Structure formats: structure tokens, C-alpha cells
Amino acid sequence: MIDYTDVDAKLEEYSEAFDFYMECGKMPPSMQPDDCLAVYMQDVIDNNPQTVGSDESWVELLKEYIISFFAALLEQFRALQIEAMKELAMIAGFKEAPIEKKRMMWQDVCNTIEARYTKYDVNLPGYTAQFNTDDKDAVFSALTSDWENACKSKLDRKEREMLNRTKMRFEQQCRDAGTKDYEDKKKVENYVHRYPQLKEIVDMIGRDKDSSKEEKDTVVYRFMPTTVAKNSSVEEIDRVESGDNLERVLPVELSMPEDIFFKRYATKELQQFSSPGKDKPKKIEEHRKDPRLTKGPIIVSIDTSGSMSGKPQKIAFSLLKQSLRIAKKQKRPCYLICFSVRSKSIDLAKPRNWNKINNFLEHSFSGGTNGEQMLAEAIRVLQKGTYEMADVLIVSDFEFSLPQSSTMEKINKEKTLGTRFYGLRIGHHGAKVYETKVLDKMWTI
């Protein structure tokens, strides 16, 4: 029995199986051969000649269609499986029960079998007639075995019937909408070629550029003790005092354990000879690369206020689609935040949400802008393990105020942990100060 109860996990498995099949021409070894959805997906790919060649748009579109179809179907499979699992739990309980408990359960068992199966599935009268024999345990074992097999076979049959009932409608929908959706996808992609800034952003968040030229260093200052010099002459010695001058430290201090020595040094408690001069330890400047993953998560925040309607909306949508393509291709989590007066978000790391993007943006692009709420949501997502050290891309006209000081502190903290904040400003009216105060880099169209 294929476990379909974890819908998100199964959709992720089918998403990876699709990519594997496109690359290798066969299903991955981990995919069970009796998985009816995997078999159907293979059949759909083989019967779509548009997937052969270098046009990634057709392949992506077909994958989105299949995952969307499977998402709806798996919810129904899940309901069937939960019901079947209740019955399987009843079978297991009856099988393991002592004879007295079996007698108590017997009427419920008979009612369940008679209501759900024919005598050709589970021959209940035949087993009942055999209870006069001495080996009742063997009879019960055979009964529960047949009952369990019948339950699983019924579940498998229902799932296949459900697939067969719905796949014709799915295939017709693909034929009707496929060409239009393909053309729409190509129009969206053309924006990337029209505006070189978009290509640069895609390369940046894809981390395809040489990060050594783009990433900033964290400068760390620390004070290193000077080298211990020769002992001071008798004329220079005045008295013994506490301090941190290693040139005049007493020899006994150098013999103590290292951790205690440096603790006393840091707190200026070392015993030393006094002298007229006061030497200072050297100030050392270290450059440390901020921690960055080679291919990290992506968070895209799109301004959906009224000022972004029209052409800015199309540019933003194009950039989102390209970001999602990178995320899918590189197996990177992707999260979308839309913000105007309020913010709303959708986790695009879950394949079931891919087909929701159009509906998600459908009723947007109205009202004013609340950047504070958007940043609060971005920080909340960054603090989840899946999205730490993400690339955050804000697409907006930036006609809103700078973050509050408390929010700015959180942004700076995330930057030290490896997060980068990028921005695409569409228009000429937004505050350029956002670039210098908040973002690591901004592009303008």
C-alpha cells in the first residue's frame, strides 16, 4: 500500500521524480512500481512530444500541470487512506486480541465485513463454519489475512478508479489551456531579456556570480598583546602593580595556565613591575567573510499597492517567475510575500502552492503600502530553519518609510548571519535612502 497521507512529502517526491525522468529517461529507483500516480506521470511525459528539445518552458508548464493535478487528487487519496487505516487498525486489534476479547469484538467484525465486502472478497460464512474445529487460531489468522488483503485491494481499486475518472478532465484542460499558458509564460520571460537589470538580479540571487567580489567582509578588531621584551633594568623598576603590560609582567605570571593568564590579562590583573612609560597592546584588524551558503533560500517580496499596477506589475511578476525557476532547478526553498496595506505570504517550497501564484496576485495591486509589515514577515521567515541565510529580494517603487529602529536592528542581525537584502526599484519617486540604509544592493528600472 502506497502511503499518500503526507501530501506535501508525496508532491515533493513526484516533483523530483519528474526531473529525474526528464534527465535519465526512467523513474528513480526509490519510486515504487505499483504507484499509480508515478506510472501515470510517466505516461503523460511520454505522450507530450513538446517536452523533447531545449524549450524549458514547455517542460516547466507540464510539470506545473501535473503537480497541480496530483495535489487535488492526493487530498482525495488521503481521505480514502485515513478511512482504510481505521479499518486496518481494527483488523490488527482483532488479530492480536485474546480469545475473550475476540468474542466481544466478533459482532462488530461481522457487521464491518458484511457491509464492505462480498463473500468472494472475504468468505465470512465459510470461516464461521470452521470454528467448530480445534484449531481456532488458524481460522482467525486466515480470516484476518483475507480481510487485510481485501481492505488494501479495495483501497488500491478506489484510488485507480478515482484517477481514471479525473485524468480525462485533466488532459482536456491541458489541451485547452496549454497553448495560451505557454504564450503567457514566454511573454513573462521576455521581460528578463528586455531589461538587463533583471538578468543581473537573477544571476545574483541564483549566486551564479563570483561571490568573492560581491560579498562584504565583517571587520573584527581585537587587541593583541605585544611581544614580551627583555626584563627591565633595575633603574626602571619602581614597585609591583596590577596591569596588562606584558613587557613588565612578573615571571610567575607566565607559568600559570593559559586560560587563567588571558583572563587576568583581559581584566588587567596581571602582576607587573611598574615603570614610567605605558605601552599599549597592538590593535589588530581582521577581515572575516560573512557566512553564506553556496545556494541558499530565496524570499521574494512584491509590492502590490496601487502604484505598482500595470507595467511594474508585469516586471515584478516576471522576476518572481524567474526566481521560482531558479529555486525549482536548484532545489532551493522559495517564499513569496505580497504587501500593500497588509502583507500576505505563500511558501513556494511546497509544490502544491506553485499553481496558486496567479490567484494569489489576482486581487492585489490596490491601496497603499506598509513596508514595516512586509519586513516583519520577512524576518519571521528568516528565523525559521528552512530560510536562514536567504537572499531577500524586494520589488517595489519604495514609496514608503524606512524601517523602525527595532526592525532595523533585526535586519542588521540577519545580515551578520549571512542574509542579503536586495531591491529592485521600479520608478523614480521612491526614497533612494532605502538603498544606503537597508539594502546591500539596489537596481532601478
C-alpha positions, 0 to 999 in steps of 0.5 A: 500500500502506497502511503499518500497521507503526507501530501506535501512529502508525496508532491515533493517526491513526484516533483523530483521524480519528474526531473529525474525522468526528464534527465535519465529517461526512467523513474528513480529507483526509490519510486515504487512500481505499483504507484499509480500516480508515478506510472501515470506521470510517466505516461503523460511525459511520454505522450507530450512530444513538446517536452523533447528539445531545449524549450524549458518552458514547455517542460516547466508548464507540464510539470506545473500541470501535473503537480497541480493535478496530483495535489487535488487528487492526493487530498482525495487519496488521503481521505480514502487512506485515513478511512482504510487505516481505521479499518486496518487498525481494527483488523490488527486489534482483532488479530492480536486480541485474546480469545475473550476479547475476540468474542466481544469484538466478533459482532462488530467484525461481522457487521464491518465485513458484511457491509464492505465486502462480498463473500468472494472478497472475504468468505465470512460464512465459510470461516464461521463454519470452521470454528467448530474445529480445534484449531481456532487460531488458524481460522482467525489468522486466515480470516484476518489475512483475507480481510487485510488483503481485501481492505488494501485491494479495495483501497488500491481499486478506489484510488485507480478508479478515482484517477481514471475518472479525473485524468480525462478532465485533466488532459482536456484542460491541458489541451485547452489551456496549454497553448495560451499558458505557454504564450503567457509564460514566454511573454513573462520571460521576455521581460528578463531579456528586455531589461538587463537589470533583471538578468543581473538580479537573477544571476545574483540571487541564483549566486551564479556570480563570483561571490568573492567580489560581491560579498562584504567582509565583517571587520573584527578588531581585537587587541593583541598583546605585544611581544614580551621584551627583555626584563627591565633594568633595575633603574626602571623598576619602581614597585609591583602593580596590577596591569596588562603590560606584558613587557613588565609582567612578573615571571610567575605570571607566565607559568600559570595556565593559559586560560587563567593568564588571558583572563587576568590579562583581559581584566588587567590583573596581571602582576607587573613591575611598574615603570614610567612609560605605558605601552599599549597592546597592538590593535589588530584588524581582521577581515572575516567573510560573512557566512553564506551558503553556496545556494541558499533560500530565496524570499521574494517580496512584491509590492502590490499597492496601487502604484505598482499596477500595470507595467511594474506589475508585469516586471515584478511578476516576471522576476518572481517567475524567474526566481521560482525557476531558479529555486525549482532547478536548484532545489532551493526553498522559495517564499513569496510575500505580497504587501500593500496595506497588509502583507500576505505570504505563500511558501513556494517550497511546497509544490502544491502552492506553485499553481496558486501564484496567479490567484494569489496576485489576482486581487492585489495591486490596490491601496497603499503600502506598509513596508514595516509589515512586509519586513516583519514577515520577512524576518519571521521567515528568516528565523525559521530553519528552512530560510536562514541565510536567504537572499531577500529580494524586494520589488517595489517603487519604495514609496514608503518609510524606512524601517523602525529602529527595532526592525532595523536592528533585526535586519542588521542581525540577519545580515551578520548571519549571512542574509542579503537584502536586495531591491529592485526599484521600479520608478523614480519617486521612491526614497533612494535612502532605502538603498544606503540604509537597508539594502546591500544592493539596489537596481532601478528600472 
